[in-house]
Amino acid sequence: MELGAEAKLLRIFLGEADKVRHTSLYEVIVREARKLGLAGATVWRGIMGFGGASRIRTARILDLSTDLPIIIEIVDREERIDRFLPVLHDLFEEARSGGLMTLENVKIIKYLHGNEKE
């Protein structure tokens, strides 16, 4: 992506315990984003949160949850994000899980490709 380019930030909120075909939903989402050639994806693990069911999930040792909040962030051009949305819809349907997706306008101020270390 070009510097100064307008792009979209797709933010996906879900639970750590959400699965698709015995694999974590967040992992499947990141792998699908990579397959479709999106610019990149980052998964964040929350230490505390609640969603639509209002059940608090926390990483505190006394009430440690195995279903912590997960946030996935993907930044790319609008048309590429738009092509990915039906894939996300199908994955959430298959997982039969709740979640939230938001889309924001962002401006790219620096984007560099690193050397592949894989």
C-alpha positions as a printed Julia matrix, in Angstrom:
118×3 Matrix{Float64}:
   0.0     0.0    0.0
   1.12    3.5   -0.7
   2.01    6.02   1.97
  -0.78    8.47   2.58
  -3.28    6.08   1.04
  -6.76    5.82   2.46
  -7.53    2.33   3.73
  -9.94    0.47   5.98
  -9.36   -1.05   9.4
 -11.49   -4.14   9.96
 -11.73   -4.98  13.66
 -13.26   -8.32  14.65
 -14.26   -9.11  18.24
 -14.83  -12.73  19.24
 -14.16  -15.24  22.0
 -11.04  -17.33  22.41
 -13.14  -20.5   22.71
 -14.91  -19.99  19.34
 -14.0   -22.84  16.97
 -14.39  -23.85  13.33
 -13.7   -27.5   12.52
 -11.82  -27.96  15.86
  -9.57  -24.97  15.14
  -9.74  -21.58  16.85
 -11.9   -19.19  14.85
  -9.26  -16.45  15.14
  -6.65  -18.74  13.58
  -8.95  -19.7   10.72
  -9.74  -16.01  10.07
  -6.04  -15.06   9.92
  -5.22  -17.97   7.59
  -8.14  -17.08   5.29
  -7.02  -13.43   5.23
  -3.53  -14.56   4.22
  -4.91  -16.86   1.52
  -6.83  -13.94   0.03
  -3.69  -11.8    0.0
  -4.74   -9.18   2.54
  -1.95   -6.88   3.71
  -1.75   -8.38   7.21
  -3.63   -9.37  10.33
  -2.91   -9.06  14.04
  -4.62  -10.99  16.83
  -4.91   -9.37  20.25
  -5.85  -11.28  23.39
  -7.79   -9.25  25.93
  -7.26   -9.55  29.66
 -10.85   -8.66  30.5
 -14.08   -7.94  28.72
 -17.72   -8.75  28.11
 -19.93   -9.02  25.08
 -23.58   -9.29  24.16
 -24.29  -11.87  26.87
 -22.82   -9.48  29.5
 -20.72  -12.3   30.98
 -17.38  -10.94  32.22
 -14.33  -12.86  31.06
 -11.04  -12.19  32.79
  -7.45  -13.38  33.01
  -7.32  -12.84  36.8
  -5.98  -15.96  38.46
  -8.94  -16.42  40.85
 -11.53  -16.53  38.09
  -9.42  -17.42  35.05
 -11.52  -17.73  31.92
 -10.75  -20.1   29.08
 -12.73  -17.8   26.8
 -10.88  -14.49  26.87
 -11.79  -11.71  24.45
  -9.96  -11.79  21.1
  -9.62   -8.88  18.68
  -8.34   -9.29  15.13
  -7.26   -6.2   13.21
  -6.81   -6.16   9.45
  -5.86   -3.08   7.42
  -6.12   -3.03   3.64
  -7.77   -1.23   0.74
 -11.56   -1.01   0.91
 -12.2    -3.3   -2.07
 -10.0    -6.05  -0.59
 -11.71   -5.82   2.81
 -15.11   -5.9    1.06
 -14.14   -9.16  -0.7
 -13.2   -10.66   2.67
 -16.48   -9.84   4.46
 -18.52  -12.73   2.93
 -15.75  -15.14   4.01
 -16.05  -13.81   7.57
 -19.81  -14.13   7.47
 -19.53  -17.79   6.44
 -16.92  -18.53   9.13
 -19.09  -17.03  11.88
 -22.08  -19.01  10.59
 -20.04  -22.22  10.62
 -18.68  -21.51  14.11
 -22.19  -20.62  15.33
 -20.65  -18.0   17.56
 -21.37  -14.4   18.34
 -19.06  -11.56  17.56
 -18.79   -7.99  16.39
 -17.12   -6.46  13.34
 -16.36   -2.79  12.86
 -14.91   -0.92   9.9
 -13.02    2.39  10.16
 -11.31    4.74   7.75
  -7.54    4.93   8.29
  -4.66    6.67   6.57
  -1.45    4.71   5.92
   1.54    6.68   7.23
   4.15    3.93   6.97
   4.05    0.47   5.41
   7.19   -1.51   4.77
   7.66   -5.12   3.76
  10.09   -6.94   6.04
  12.33   -9.82   5.04
  10.61  -13.18   5.19
  12.07  -15.29   7.98
   9.94  -18.4    7.47
